[in-house]
Amino acid sequence: MPIEIKELHIKINLDEGPNRGAGAGDDQDSEGKEQLISACVEQVMGILERQKER
């Protein structure tokens, strides 16, 4: 007999660590975020190119 899930509860707790709200690391954080975004965009564009080839 199959199991039917009627409700799904997801709880997430995020801990930003000791730098939470600190202004000194903002330049480094934004540089890291830019690199992360660039890497994600490159991967997405690669996936889209592979889909077009099919």
Stockholm file with secondary structure:
# STOCKHOLM 1.0

chainA/1-54         MPIEIKELHIKINLDEGPNRGAGAGDDQDSEGKEQLISACVEQVMGILERQKER
#=GR chainA/1-54 SS CCCCCCCCCCCCCCCCCTTTTCSTTHHHHHHHHHHHHHHHHHHHHHHHHHHHHC
#=GC SS_cons        CCCCCCCCCCCCCCCCCTTTTCSTTHHHHHHHHHHHHHHHHHHHHHHHHHHHHC
//
